[in-house]
Every structure is written in C-alpha cells, then in structure tokens.
Amino acid sequence: MTARTQNAGLARVTAALAALSWYFQLGTGSAAAASANVVTTTSTTESRAACTTSQVTTSVTNDTLQLTGTITAAGTRAITEVGAFDAAGSGSPPTGGNMDYYCDFSTINLAANDSIAFTLKVQYT
C-alpha cells in the first residue's frame, strides 16, 4: 500500500520544518545534483548564516518551506553553491549538522565584505 500526503498534511510538514533553525553556508564546488552533495569550501574564514523561515503557497496552501538568509563573504570568492544546514556548526569553516538542502548555480563573484541574499523554496507534493 502506498500512502499520499494530503493537502493539510503538506502544511503540517512545512510548519514543522519552519519551526526548526536553519543556516546557509556558501561553497565553491560544482557537482552534479546528487542526494549526497556537500558544500565545498576551502576558506577557513567562512561561517554559516542563520535563515528566516516561512511557509508559502506554490500549488496548495502552505505546501512550500521558504528559507531566506544573507551571508557576508569573509574574502574574495567565486561561489557556485549554497547549502541549508540544521545546525550552525563549529570550526572554521563550520562543520557539523546535516545539510538537508543543496543548490548549485553559475559562478557569482563576491569581494570581501560583499553580502548576498538567498531565498530557497522547497515544495512538498
């Protein structure tokens, strides 16, 4: 038997995820999309930035988890990926926690102290 999540269930899933703490971390790797991807960083000065969470509607009410956050580059970077983690991590660069969401993109060049804002939307169906 296969179960399907009903519309109200989608809203409950995103509400539970939105109640958690999330953190973005930049990376400089480039990997084909895979469920085992990790954010690659060779910088010892990068940190993770706390995200703001919300539920938004894509297809049905509150079916999408939205994470927003702004990261300031500690130095010149050519970033190509960002990950969303469930912990702030420790060390430099931070390690620890689980990366639950991963995005890669074309190179974005940042100078030291440049800030970049990310909005990540994860729709549950």
Residue pairs with C-beta under 8 A, 6 or more apart in sequence:
5 13
5 124
5 125
7 60
7 61
7 63
10 60
10 62
10 63
10 124
10 125
11 55
11 60
11 61
11 62
11 63
13 124
14 55
14 62
14 63
14 64
14 65
14 124
15 55
15 62
17 53
17 65
18 53
18 54
18 55
18 65
19 53
20 53
20 86
21 50
21 51
21 86
21 87
21 88
22 50
22 51
22 53
22 67
22 69
22 84
22 85
22 86
23 48
23 49
23 50
23 51
23 69
23 84
23 85
23 86
23 87
23 88
23 89
23 97
24 48
24 49
24 51
24 67
24 69
24 71
24 82
24 83
24 84
24 85
24 118
24 120
25 39
25 41
25 46
25 47
25 48
25 49
25 71
25 82
25 83
25 85
25 89
25 93
25 94
25 99
26 39
26 41
26 46
26 71
26 73
26 77
26 79
26 81
26 82
26 116
27 39
27 40
27 41
27 79
27 80
27 81
27 82
27 83
28 40
28 41
28 42
28 43
28 77
28 78
28 79
28 80
28 81
29 38
29 39
29 40
29 80
29 81
29 104
30 80
30 81
30 104
31 37
31 40
31 81
31 104
33 102
33 104
37 81
37 83
37 99
37 102
37 104
38 83
38 99
38 102
39 81
39 82
39 83
39 99
39 102
40 81
41 93
43 74
43 75
43 77
43 93
44 92
44 93
45 74
45 75
45 92
45 93
46 73
46 74
46 92
46 93
46 94
47 74
47 92
47 93
47 94
48 85
48 88
48 89
48 94
49 69
49 70
49 71
49 72
50 69
50 88
51 67
51 68
51 69
51 84
52 67
52 68
52 69
53 65
53 66
53 67
54 66
54 68
55 62
55 64
55 65
55 66
56 62
56 64
56 66
56 121
57 63
57 64
58 64
58 121
58 123
59 123
59 125
63 123
63 124
63 125
64 121
64 122
64 123
64 124
65 121
65 122
65 124
66 119
66 120
66 121
66 122
67 84
67 101
67 118
67 119
67 120
67 121
67 122
68 117
68 118
68 119
68 120
69 117
69 118
70 115
70 116
70 117
70 118
71 82
71 115
71 116
71 118
72 113
72 114
72 115
73 79
73 110
73 111
73 112
73 113
73 114
73 115
73 116
74 112
75 112
76 109
76 110
76 111
76 112
77 109
77 110
78 107
78 108
78 109
78 110
79 107
79 108
79 110
79 116
80 104
80 105
80 106
80 107
80 108
81 102
81 103
81 104
81 105
82 102
82 103
82 105
82 118
82 120
83 99
83 101
83 102
83 103
84 99
84 100
84 101
84 102
84 120
85 97
85 98
85 99
85 100
86 97
86 98
86 100
87 96
87 97
87 98
88 94
88 97
89 95
89 96
89 97
90 96
101 120
101 122
103 118
103 120
108 116
110 116
